[in-house]
Amino acid sequence: MTSTTLEKIKSYGHGEYKQDALEALLDYYGKTSFMNISEEQALVFLQKLESGEIKI
């Protein structure tokens, strides 16, 4: 996954909760490392954040 996509996902967290957006990504796919999440998976997650389907 690119750092640009990771930063976009991180931006959905607020203040001290920025880490929560990244943790939600890991939880959503049941992974323990960002290296195990593909760019495609991250983009799907980002789209769901943007649409409001996933709330953090």
C-alpha distance matrix in Angstrom:
0.0 3.8 6.6 8.4 6.9 7.2 10.6 11.6 11.3 13.1 15.7 16.9 18.4 21.7 23.5 23.3 21.2 17.9 16.8 17.8 15.1 12.5 15.0 15.4 11.8 12.5 15.9 15.2 13.6 15.9 13.5 14.3 11.2 7.6 7.3 8.9 6.7 5.4 4.1 7.9 8.5 6.9 8.9 11.8 11.9 11.9 14.7 16.5 16.5 17.8 20.4 21.6 21.2 19.3 21.1 20.3
3.8 0.0 3.8 5.3 5.4 6.4 8.8 10.1 11.0 12.5 14.5 16.5 18.1 21.0 22.6 22.8 21.1 17.5 17.0 18.6 15.7 13.5 16.6 17.2 13.9 15.0 18.6 17.9 16.8 19.2 16.8 17.1 13.8 10.1 10.2 12.4 10.4 9.0 6.7 10.2 11.5 9.1 10.0 13.6 13.6 12.6 15.3 17.7 17.2 17.8 20.9 22.3 22.4 20.7 22.1 21.1
6.6 3.8 0.0 3.8 5.5 4.9 6.0 8.6 9.8 10.2 12.2 14.7 15.9 18.4 19.6 19.9 18.6 14.9 14.6 16.8 14.2 12.1 15.5 16.6 13.9 15.1 18.7 18.6 18.0 20.0 17.6 17.3 14.1 10.5 11.4 14.2 12.3 11.9 9.8 13.3 13.8 10.8 11.9 15.4 14.6 13.1 16.3 18.4 17.1 17.8 21.2 22.2 22.8 20.7 21.4 20.0
8.4 5.3 3.8 0.0 3.8 5.4 5.2 6.3 8.8 9.8 10.7 13.3 15.2 17.6 19.2 20.1 18.8 15.0 15.6 17.3 14.3 13.1 16.8 17.2 14.6 16.7 19.9 19.2 19.1 21.6 19.7 19.9 16.9 13.3 14.5 16.7 14.2 13.2 10.3 13.0 14.0 10.7 10.6 14.3 13.8 11.4 14.2 16.8 15.4 15.3 18.8 20.2 21.2 19.6 20.3 19.3
6.9 5.4 5.5 3.8 0.0 3.8 5.4 5.1 6.3 8.6 9.9 11.5 13.8 16.7 18.9 19.7 17.6 14.1 14.4 15.4 12.1 10.9 14.4 14.3 11.5 13.8 16.8 15.7 15.8 18.5 16.9 17.7 15.2 11.5 13.0 14.5 11.5 10.6 7.7 10.0 10.5 7.0 7.1 10.6 10.1 7.9 10.9 13.3 12.2 12.6 15.9 17.2 17.9 16.2 17.4 16.7
7.2 6.4 4.9 5.4 3.8 0.0 3.8 5.5 5.2 6.1 8.7 10.4 11.7 14.7 16.5 16.7 14.8 11.3 11.0 12.5 9.6 7.8 11.4 12.0 9.5 11.5 14.7 14.4 14.6 16.7 14.9 15.0 12.5 9.1 11.4 13.2 10.7 11.1 9.3 11.9 11.4 7.7 9.3 12.2 10.6 9.1 12.7 14.2 12.6 13.8 17.2 17.7 18.3 15.9 16.6 15.1
10.6 8.8 6.0 5.2 5.4 3.8 0.0 3.8 5.4 4.9 6.1 9.0 10.3 12.6 14.1 15.0 13.6 9.9 10.8 12.7 10.0 9.2 13.0 13.7 12.1 14.3 17.2 17.0 17.8 19.9 18.2 18.1 15.7 12.5 14.8 16.9 14.5 14.8 12.6 15.1 14.7 11.0 11.7 14.6 12.8 10.5 13.8 15.5 13.1 13.7 17.4 17.8 19.1 16.9 16.8 15.2
11.6 10.1 8.6 6.3 5.1 5.5 3.8 0.0 3.8 5.4 5.2 7.2 9.7 12.2 14.6 16.0 14.1 10.7 12.2 13.0 9.7 10.1 13.7 13.4 11.8 14.8 17.2 16.3 17.4 20.0 18.9 19.5 17.5 14.2 16.7 18.0 15.0 15.0 12.4 13.9 13.7 10.0 9.7 12.3 10.7 7.6 10.5 12.4 10.1 10.1 13.8 14.6 16.2 14.4 14.6 13.7
11.3 11.0 9.8 8.8 6.3 5.2 5.4 3.8 0.0 3.8 5.4 5.7 7.8 11.1 13.8 14.6 12.0 8.9 9.8 9.9 6.3 6.8 10.2 9.6 8.2 11.4 13.5 12.7 14.2 16.6 15.8 16.5 15.0 12.1 15.1 16.0 13.0 13.7 11.9 13.2 11.9 8.2 8.9 10.8 8.2 6.0 9.6 10.4 7.9 9.4 12.8 12.8 13.8 11.5 11.7 10.6
13.1 12.5 10.2 9.8 8.6 6.1 4.9 5.4 3.8 0.0 3.8 5.4 5.7 8.6 10.6 11.2 9.1 5.6 6.8 8.0 5.4 5.9 9.4 9.9 9.5 12.0 14.1 14.3 16.0 17.7 16.6 16.5 15.0 12.5 15.8 17.2 14.8 16.1 14.6 16.4 15.0 11.3 12.6 14.4 11.6 9.7 13.2 13.7 10.7 12.2 15.6 15.1 16.4 13.5 12.8 10.6
15.7 14.5 12.2 10.7 9.9 8.7 6.1 5.2 5.4 3.8 0.0 3.8 5.3 7.2 9.5 11.4 9.7 6.7 9.4 10.2 7.7 9.4 12.7 12.6 12.5 15.4 17.2 17.0 18.9 20.9 20.2 20.2 18.8 16.2 19.3 20.7 18.0 18.8 16.8 18.3 17.2 13.6 13.8 15.7 13.1 10.4 13.2 13.9 10.5 11.0 14.6 14.2 16.3 14.0 12.8 11.0
16.9 16.5 14.7 13.3 11.5 10.4 9.0 7.2 5.7 5.4 3.8 0.0 3.8 6.4 9.8 11.5 8.9 6.9 9.5 8.8 6.1 9.1 11.6 10.5 11.1 14.4 15.4 14.9 17.4 19.4 19.4 19.8 19.1 16.8 20.2 20.9 18.0 19.1 17.4 18.2 16.6 13.3 13.5 14.4 11.4 9.1 11.6 11.4 7.7 8.7 11.9 10.8 12.9 10.5 9.1 7.5
18.4 18.1 15.9 15.2 13.8 11.7 10.3 9.7 7.8 5.7 5.3 3.8 0.0 3.8 6.8 7.9 5.1 3.8 6.7 6.1 5.1 8.2 10.1 9.9 11.4 14.0 14.8 15.2 17.9 19.2 19.0 18.9 18.5 16.8 20.4 21.2 18.9 20.6 19.4 20.5 18.5 15.3 16.2 17.1 13.7 12.1 14.8 14.1 10.5 12.2 15.0 13.3 15.1 12.1 9.9 7.0
21.7 21.0 18.4 17.6 16.7 14.7 12.6 12.2 11.1 8.6 7.2 6.4 3.8 0.0 3.8 6.2 5.1 5.2 8.8 8.6 8.8 11.6 13.2 13.3 15.1 17.5 18.1 18.7 21.5 22.6 22.5 22.1 21.7 20.1 23.7 24.8 22.6 24.2 22.9 24.1 22.2 18.9 19.7 20.6 17.3 15.5 17.9 17.2 13.4 14.5 17.2 15.3 17.6 14.9 12.1 9.2
23.5 22.6 19.6 19.2 18.9 16.5 14.1 14.6 13.8 10.6 9.5 9.8 6.8 3.8 0.0 3.8 5.3 6.1 9.2 10.1 11.2 13.3 14.7 15.6 17.5 19.4 20.2 21.3 23.9 24.6 24.1 23.2 22.7 21.4 24.9 26.3 24.5 26.4 25.2 26.8 25.0 21.6 22.6 23.8 20.5 18.7 21.4 20.8 17.1 18.2 21.0 19.1 21.3 18.4 15.6 12.4
23.3 22.8 19.9 20.1 19.7 16.7 15.0 16.0 14.6 11.2 11.4 11.5 7.9 6.2 3.8 0.0 3.8 5.7 7.3 8.5 10.7 12.3 12.9 14.4 16.6 17.9 18.5 20.3 22.8 22.9 22.3 20.9 20.8 20.1 23.6 25.0 23.7 25.9 25.3 27.1 24.9 21.7 23.3 24.3 20.8 19.7 22.6 21.8 18.3 20.0 22.7 20.5 22.2 18.9 16.1 12.6
21.2 21.1 18.6 18.8 17.6 14.8 13.6 14.1 12.0 9.1 9.7 8.9 5.1 5.1 5.3 3.8 0.0 3.8 5.3 5.1 7.3 9.4 9.9 10.9 13.3 14.8 15.2 16.7 19.4 19.7 19.5 18.6 18.7 17.9 21.6 22.5 20.9 23.3 22.7 24.1 21.7 18.7 20.4 21.0 17.4 16.6 19.5 18.3 14.9 17.0 19.5 17.2 18.6 15.2 12.5 8.9
17.9 17.5 14.9 15.0 14.1 11.3 9.9 10.7 8.9 5.6 6.7 6.9 3.8 5.2 6.1 5.7 3.8 0.0 3.8 5.3 5.8 7.3 9.1 10.3 11.7 13.5 14.8 16.0 18.2 19.0 18.3 17.4 16.8 15.4 19.0 20.3 18.5 20.5 19.7 21.4 19.4 16.0 17.6 18.9 15.5 14.2 17.4 16.9 13.5 15.4 18.4 16.8 18.2 15.0 13.0 9.6
16.8 17.0 14.6 15.6 14.4 11.0 10.8 12.2 9.8 6.8 9.4 9.5 6.7 8.8 9.2 7.3 5.3 3.8 0.0 3.8 5.5 5.3 6.2 8.6 10.0 10.9 12.3 14.2 16.0 16.3 15.2 14.0 13.6 12.8 16.5 17.7 16.4 19.0 18.8 20.7 18.3 15.3 17.6 18.7 15.2 14.8 18.3 17.6 14.7 17.2 20.0 18.3 19.0 15.4 13.9 10.4
17.8 18.6 16.8 17.3 15.4 12.5 12.7 13.0 9.9 8.0 10.2 8.8 6.1 8.6 10.1 8.5 5.1 5.3 3.8 0.0 3.8 5.4 4.9 5.9 8.6 9.8 10.1 11.8 14.4 14.6 14.5 14.0 14.4 13.8 17.6 18.0 16.5 19.1 19.1 20.3 17.5 14.9 17.1 17.4 13.7 13.7 16.8 15.4 12.6 15.6 17.8 15.7 16.1 12.3 10.6 7.1
15.1 15.7 14.2 14.3 12.1 9.6 10.0 9.7 6.3 5.4 7.7 6.1 5.1 8.8 11.2 10.7 7.3 5.8 5.5 3.8 0.0 3.8 5.5 5.1 6.4 8.9 9.8 10.4 12.9 14.1 13.9 14.1 13.9 12.4 16.1 16.5 14.3 16.4 15.9 17.0 14.5 11.6 13.5 13.9 10.3 10.0 13.2 12.1 9.3 12.2 14.7 13.1 13.6 10.1 9.1 6.4
12.5 13.5 12.1 13.1 10.9 7.8 9.2 10.1 6.8 5.9 9.4 9.1 8.2 11.6 13.3 12.3 9.4 7.3 5.3 5.4 3.8 0.0 3.8 5.3 5.1 6.5 8.7 9.9 11.3 12.3 11.2 11.0 10.3 8.8 12.6 13.2 11.5 14.0 14.0 15.6 13.1 10.3 13.0 13.9 10.6 10.8 14.4 13.8 11.7 14.5 17.2 16.1 16.1 12.6 12.4 9.9
15.0 16.6 15.5 16.8 14.4 11.4 13.0 13.7 10.2 9.4 12.7 11.6 10.1 13.2 14.7 12.9 9.9 9.1 6.2 4.9 5.5 3.8 0.0 3.8 5.3 5.1 6.1 8.5 10.2 10.1 9.6 9.2 9.9 9.7 13.5 13.4 12.3 15.4 16.2 17.5 14.4 12.4 15.3 15.5 12.0 13.2 16.4 15.1 13.3 16.6 18.7 17.0 16.5 12.8 12.4 9.8
15.4 17.2 16.6 17.2 14.3 12.0 13.7 13.4 9.6 9.9 12.6 10.5 9.9 13.3 15.6 14.4 10.9 10.3 8.6 5.9 5.1 5.3 3.8 0.0 3.8 5.5 5.0 5.9 8.7 9.5 10.2 11.1 12.0 11.4 15.0 14.3 12.4 15.1 15.7 16.1 12.8 11.1 13.6 13.0 9.4 10.9 13.7 11.8 10.3 13.9 15.5 13.7 12.8 9.1 9.2 7.4
11.8 13.9 13.9 14.6 11.5 9.5 12.1 11.8 8.2 9.5 12.5 11.1 11.4 15.1 17.5 16.6 13.3 11.7 10.0 8.6 6.4 5.1 5.3 3.8 0.0 3.8 5.5 5.2 6.7 8.5 8.4 9.9 10.0 8.6 11.9 11.2 8.8 11.3 11.9 12.5 9.3 7.5 10.5 10.3 7.0 8.9 11.9 10.8 10.0 13.4 15.2 14.3 13.2 10.0 11.2 10.1
12.5 15.0 15.1 16.7 13.8 11.5 14.3 14.8 11.4 12.0 15.4 14.4 14.0 17.5 19.4 17.9 14.8 13.5 10.9 9.8 8.9 6.5 5.1 5.5 3.8 0.0 3.8 5.5 5.6 5.8 5.0 6.2 7.0 7.0 10.2 9.1 8.0 11.4 13.0 14.0 10.6 9.7 13.2 13.0 10.1 12.4 15.4 14.2 13.7 17.1 18.8 17.8 16.4 13.1 14.2 12.8
15.9 18.6 18.7 19.9 16.8 14.7 17.2 17.2 13.5 14.1 17.2 15.4 14.8 18.1 20.2 18.5 15.2 14.8 12.3 10.1 9.8 8.7 6.1 5.0 5.5 3.8 0.0 3.8 5.4 4.7 6.4 8.0 10.1 10.7 13.7 12.0 11.0 14.2 15.9 16.1 12.5 12.1 15.1 14.0 11.0 13.8 16.2 14.2 13.9 17.6 18.6 17.0 15.1 11.9 12.9 11.8
15.2 17.9 18.6 19.2 15.7 14.4 17.0 16.3 12.7 14.3 17.0 14.9 15.2 18.7 21.3 20.3 16.7 16.0 14.2 11.8 10.4 9.9 8.5 5.9 5.2 5.5 3.8 0.0 3.8 5.7 7.9 10.6 12.0 11.7 14.4 12.3 10.3 12.9 14.3 13.7 9.9 10.1 12.6 10.8 8.1 11.4 13.2 11.0 11.5 15.1 15.7 14.6 12.3 9.5 11.6 11.5
13.6 16.8 18.0 19.1 15.8 14.6 17.8 17.4 14.2 16.0 18.9 17.4 17.9 21.5 23.9 22.8 19.4 18.2 16.0 14.4 12.9 11.3 10.2 8.7 6.7 5.6 5.4 3.8 0.0 3.8 5.5 9.0 10.2 10.1 12.0 9.2 7.7 10.4 12.6 12.1 8.4 9.5 12.4 11.0 9.2 12.7 14.6 13.1 14.1 17.4 18.1 17.6 15.1 12.8 15.2 15.0
15.9 19.2 20.0 21.6 18.5 16.7 19.9 20.0 16.6 17.7 20.9 19.4 19.2 22.6 24.6 22.9 19.7 19.0 16.3 14.6 14.1 12.3 10.1 9.5 8.5 5.8 4.7 5.7 3.8 0.0 3.8 6.9 9.4 10.7 12.5 9.8 9.7 12.9 15.6 15.5 11.9 12.8 16.0 14.7 12.7 16.0 18.1 16.4 17.0 20.5 21.3 20.2 17.8 15.2 16.9 16.3
13.5 16.8 17.6 19.7 16.9 14.9 18.2 18.9 15.8 16.6 20.2 19.4 19.0 22.5 24.1 22.3 19.5 18.3 15.2 14.5 13.9 11.2 9.6 10.2 8.4 5.0 6.4 7.9 5.5 3.8 0.0 3.8 5.7 7.5 9.1 6.6 7.4 11.1 14.0 14.7 11.6 12.0 15.6 15.2 13.3 16.2 18.8 17.7 18.0 21.3 22.6 21.9 19.9 17.1 18.6 17.5
14.3 17.1 17.3 19.9 17.7 15.0 18.1 19.5 16.5 16.5 20.2 19.8 18.9 22.1 23.2 20.9 18.6 17.4 14.0 14.0 14.1 11.0 9.2 11.1 9.9 6.2 8.0 10.6 9.0 6.9 3.8 0.0 3.8 7.0 8.7 7.7 9.3 13.1 15.7 17.3 14.4 14.1 17.9 18.0 15.8 18.1 21.1 20.3 19.9 23.2 24.9 24.0 22.4 19.2 20.2 18.4
11.2 13.8 14.1 16.9 15.2 12.5 15.7 17.5 15.0 15.0 18.8 19.1 18.5 21.7 22.7 20.8 18.7 16.8 13.6 14.4 13.9 10.3 9.9 12.0 10.0 7.0 10.1 12.0 10.2 9.4 5.7 3.8 0.0 3.8 5.2 5.6 7.4 10.9 13.3 15.5 13.2 12.4 16.2 17.1 15.3 17.0 20.3 20.1 19.6 22.6 24.7 24.2 23.0 19.9 20.9 19.1
7.6 10.1 10.5 13.3 11.5 9.1 12.5 14.2 12.1 12.5 16.2 16.8 16.8 20.1 21.4 20.1 17.9 15.4 12.8 13.8 12.4 8.8 9.7 11.4 8.6 7.0 10.7 11.7 10.1 10.7 7.5 7.0 3.8 0.0 3.8 5.3 5.3 8.2 9.9 12.5 10.7 9.3 13.0 14.5 12.8 14.1 17.4 17.8 17.3 19.8 22.2 22.2 21.2 18.4 19.6 18.0
7.3 10.2 11.4 14.5 13.0 11.4 14.8 16.7 15.1 15.8 19.3 20.2 20.4 23.7 24.9 23.6 21.6 19.0 16.5 17.6 16.1 12.6 13.5 15.0 11.9 10.2 13.7 14.4 12.0 12.5 9.1 8.7 5.2 3.8 0.0 3.8 5.5 7.5 9.8 12.6 11.5 11.0 14.4 16.0 15.2 16.5 19.6 20.3 20.2 22.5 24.8 25.1 24.0 21.5 23.0 21.6
8.9 12.4 14.2 16.7 14.5 13.2 16.9 18.0 16.0 17.2 20.7 20.9 21.2 24.8 26.3 25.0 22.5 20.3 17.7 18.0 16.5 13.2 13.4 14.3 11.2 9.1 12.0 12.3 9.2 9.8 6.6 7.7 5.6 5.3 3.8 0.0 3.8 6.5 9.9 11.6 9.9 10.5 14.0 14.7 14.1 16.2 18.9 19.1 19.6 22.2 24.0 24.3 22.6 20.3 22.2 21.2
6.7 10.4 12.3 14.2 11.5 10.7 14.5 15.0 13.0 14.8 18.0 18.0 18.9 22.6 24.5 23.7 20.9 18.5 16.4 16.5 14.3 11.5 12.3 12.4 8.8 8.0 11.0 10.3 7.7 9.7 7.4 9.3 7.4 5.3 5.5 3.8 0.0 3.8 6.7 8.2 6.2 6.7 10.2 11.0 10.5 12.5 15.1 15.6 16.2 18.6 20.4 20.9 19.4 17.2 19.4 18.8
5.4 9.0 11.9 13.2 10.6 11.1 14.8 15.0 13.7 16.1 18.8 19.1 20.6 24.2 26.4 25.9 23.3 20.5 19.0 19.1 16.4 14.0 15.4 15.1 11.3 11.4 14.2 12.9 10.4 12.9 11.1 13.1 10.9 8.2 7.5 6.5 3.8 0.0 3.8 5.3 5.2 6.3 8.7 10.0 10.8 12.3 14.4 15.6 16.7 18.4 20.2 21.3 20.0 18.4 20.9 20.7
4.1 6.7 9.8 10.3 7.7 9.3 12.6 12.4 11.9 14.6 16.8 17.4 19.4 22.9 25.2 25.3 22.7 19.7 18.8 19.1 15.9 14.0 16.2 15.7 11.9 13.0 15.9 14.3 12.6 15.6 14.0 15.7 13.3 9.9 9.8 9.9 6.7 3.8 0.0 3.8 5.5 5.1 6.1 8.7 9.9 10.3 12.2 14.3 15.1 16.2 18.3 19.9 19.1 17.8 20.2 20.2
7.9 10.2 13.3 13.0 10.0 11.9 15.1 13.9 13.2 16.4 18.3 18.2 20.5 24.1 26.8 27.1 24.1 21.4 20.7 20.3 17.0 15.6 17.5 16.1 12.5 14.0 16.1 13.7 12.1 15.5 14.7 17.3 15.5 12.5 12.6 11.6 8.2 5.3 3.8 0.0 3.8 5.4 5.1 6.3 8.7 9.8 10.6 12.5 14.3 15.3 16.6 18.5 17.2 16.6 19.5 20.2
8.5 11.5 13.8 14.0 10.5 11.4 14.7 13.7 11.9 15.0 17.2 16.6 18.5 22.2 25.0 24.9 21.7 19.4 18.3 17.5 14.5 13.1 14.4 12.8 9.3 10.6 12.5 9.9 8.4 11.9 11.6 14.4 13.2 10.7 11.5 9.9 6.2 5.2 5.5 3.8 0.0 3.8 5.4 5.1 6.3 8.6 10.0 10.8 12.5 14.3 15.5 16.7 15.0 13.9 16.9 17.4
6.9 9.1 10.8 10.7 7.0 7.7 11.0 10.0 8.2 11.3 13.6 13.3 15.3 18.9 21.6 21.7 18.7 16.0 15.3 14.9 11.6 10.3 12.4 11.1 7.5 9.7 12.1 10.1 9.5 12.8 12.0 14.1 12.4 9.3 11.0 10.5 6.7 6.3 5.1 5.4 3.8 0.0 3.8 5.5 5.1 6.1 8.6 9.9 10.5 12.2 14.3 15.3 14.4 12.8 15.2 15.2
8.9 10.0 11.9 10.6 7.1 9.3 11.7 9.7 8.9 12.6 13.8 13.5 16.2 19.7 22.6 23.3 20.4 17.6 17.6 17.1 13.5 13.0 15.3 13.6 10.5 13.2 15.1 12.6 12.4 16.0 15.6 17.9 16.2 13.0 14.4 14.0 10.2 8.7 6.1 5.1 5.4 3.8 0.0 3.8 5.3 4.9 6.1 8.6 9.7 10.3 12.2 14.1 13.6 12.9 15.5 16.2
11.8 13.6 15.4 14.3 10.6 12.2 14.6 12.3 10.8 14.4 15.7 14.4 17.1 20.6 23.8 24.3 21.0 18.9 18.7 17.4 13.9 13.9 15.5 13.0 10.3 13.0 14.0 10.8 11.0 14.7 15.2 18.0 17.1 14.5 16.0 14.7 11.0 10.0 8.7 6.3 5.1 5.5 3.8 0.0 3.8 5.4 5.1 6.3 8.7 9.9 10.6 12.4 11.0 10.8 14.0 15.4
11.9 13.6 14.6 13.8 10.1 10.6 12.8 10.7 8.2 11.6 13.1 11.4 13.7 17.3 20.5 20.8 17.4 15.5 15.2 13.7 10.3 10.6 12.0 9.4 7.0 10.1 11.0 8.1 9.2 12.7 13.3 15.8 15.3 12.8 15.2 14.1 10.5 10.8 9.9 8.7 6.3 5.1 5.3 3.8 0.0 3.8 5.5 5.1 6.3 8.7 10.0 10.6 9.4 8.0 10.8 11.8
11.9 12.6 13.1 11.4 7.9 9.1 10.5 7.6 6.0 9.7 10.4 9.1 12.1 15.5 18.7 19.7 16.6 14.2 14.8 13.7 10.0 10.8 13.2 10.9 8.9 12.4 13.8 11.4 12.7 16.0 16.2 18.1 17.0 14.1 16.5 16.2 12.5 12.3 10.3 9.8 8.6 6.1 4.9 5.4 3.8 0.0 3.8 5.4 5.0 6.2 8.6 9.9 10.0 8.9 11.0 11.7
14.7 15.3 16.3 14.2 10.9 12.7 13.8 10.5 9.6 13.2 13.2 11.6 14.8 17.9 21.4 22.6 19.5 17.4 18.3 16.8 13.2 14.4 16.4 13.7 11.9 15.4 16.2 13.2 14.6 18.1 18.8 21.1 20.3 17.4 19.6 18.9 15.1 14.4 12.2 10.6 10.0 8.6 6.1 5.1 5.5 3.8 0.0 3.8 5.4 5.0 6.1 8.6 8.6 9.0 11.6 13.5
16.5 17.7 18.4 16.8 13.3 14.2 15.5 12.4 10.4 13.7 13.9 11.4 14.1 17.2 20.8 21.8 18.3 16.9 17.6 15.4 12.1 13.8 15.1 11.8 10.8 14.2 14.2 11.0 13.1 16.4 17.7 20.3 20.1 17.8 20.3 19.1 15.6 15.6 14.3 12.5 10.8 9.9 8.6 6.3 5.1 5.4 3.8 0.0 3.8 5.4 5.1 6.1 5.0 5.5 8.7 11.0
16.5 17.2 17.1 15.4 12.2 12.6 13.1 10.1 7.9 10.7 10.5 7.7 10.5 13.4 17.1 18.3 14.9 13.5 14.7 12.6 9.3 11.7 13.3 10.3 10.0 13.7 13.9 11.5 14.1 17.0 18.0 19.9 19.6 17.3 20.2 19.6 16.2 16.7 15.1 14.3 12.5 10.5 9.7 8.7 6.3 5.0 5.4 3.8 0.0 3.8 5.5 5.2 6.1 5.0 6.5 8.2
17.8 17.8 17.8 15.3 12.6 13.8 13.7 10.1 9.4 12.2 11.0 8.7 12.2 14.5 18.2 20.0 17.0 15.4 17.2 15.6 12.2 14.5 16.6 13.9 13.4 17.1 17.6 15.1 17.4 20.5 21.3 23.2 22.6 19.8 22.5 22.2 18.6 18.4 16.2 15.3 14.3 12.2 10.3 9.9 8.7 6.2 5.0 5.4 3.8 0.0 3.8 5.5 7.7 8.1 9.2 11.1
20.4 20.9 21.2 18.8 15.9 17.2 17.4 13.8 12.8 15.6 14.6 11.9 15.0 17.2 21.0 22.7 19.5 18.4 20.0 17.8 14.7 17.2 18.7 15.5 15.2 18.8 18.6 15.7 18.1 21.3 22.6 24.9 24.7 22.2 24.8 24.0 20.4 20.2 18.3 16.6 15.5 14.3 12.2 10.6 10.0 8.6 6.1 5.1 5.5 3.8 0.0 3.8 5.5 7.7 9.4 12.3
21.6 22.3 22.2 20.2 17.2 17.7 17.8 14.6 12.8 15.1 14.2 10.8 13.3 15.3 19.1 20.5 17.2 16.8 18.3 15.7 13.1 16.1 17.0 13.7 14.3 17.8 17.0 14.6 17.6 20.2 21.9 24.0 24.2 22.2 25.1 24.3 20.9 21.3 19.9 18.5 16.7 15.3 14.1 12.4 10.6 9.9 8.6 6.1 5.2 5.5 3.8 0.0 3.8 5.3 6.0 9.3
21.2 22.4 22.8 21.2 17.9 18.3 19.1 16.2 13.8 16.4 16.3 12.9 15.1 17.6 21.3 22.2 18.6 18.2 19.0 16.1 13.6 16.1 16.5 12.8 13.2 16.4 15.1 12.3 15.1 17.8 19.9 22.4 23.0 21.2 24.0 22.6 19.4 20.0 19.1 17.2 15.0 14.4 13.6 11.0 9.4 10.0 8.6 5.0 6.1 7.7 5.5 3.8 0.0 3.8 6.5 10.0
19.3 20.7 20.7 19.6 16.2 15.9 16.9 14.4 11.5 13.5 14.0 10.5 12.1 14.9 18.4 18.9 15.2 15.0 15.4 12.3 10.1 12.6 12.8 9.1 10.0 13.1 11.9 9.5 12.8 15.2 17.1 19.2 19.9 18.4 21.5 20.3 17.2 18.4 17.8 16.6 13.9 12.8 12.9 10.8 8.0 8.9 9.0 5.5 5.0 8.1 7.7 5.3 3.8 0.0 3.8 6.7
21.1 22.1 21.4 20.3 17.4 16.6 16.8 14.6 11.7 12.8 12.8 9.1 9.9 12.1 15.6 16.1 12.5 13.0 13.9 10.6 9.1 12.4 12.4 9.2 11.2 14.2 12.9 11.6 15.2 16.9 18.6 20.2 20.9 19.6 23.0 22.2 19.4 20.9 20.2 19.5 16.9 15.2 15.5 14.0 10.8 11.0 11.6 8.7 6.5 9.2 9.4 6.0 6.5 3.8 0.0 3.8
20.3 21.1 20.0 19.3 16.7 15.1 15.2 13.7 10.6 10.6 11.0 7.5 7.0 9.2 12.4 12.6 8.9 9.6 10.4 7.1 6.4 9.9 9.8 7.4 10.1 12.8 11.8 11.5 15.0 16.3 17.5 18.4 19.1 18.0 21.6 21.2 18.8 20.7 20.2 20.2 17.4 15.2 16.2 15.4 11.8 11.7 13.5 11.0 8.2 11.1 12.3 9.3 10.0 6.7 3.8 0.0
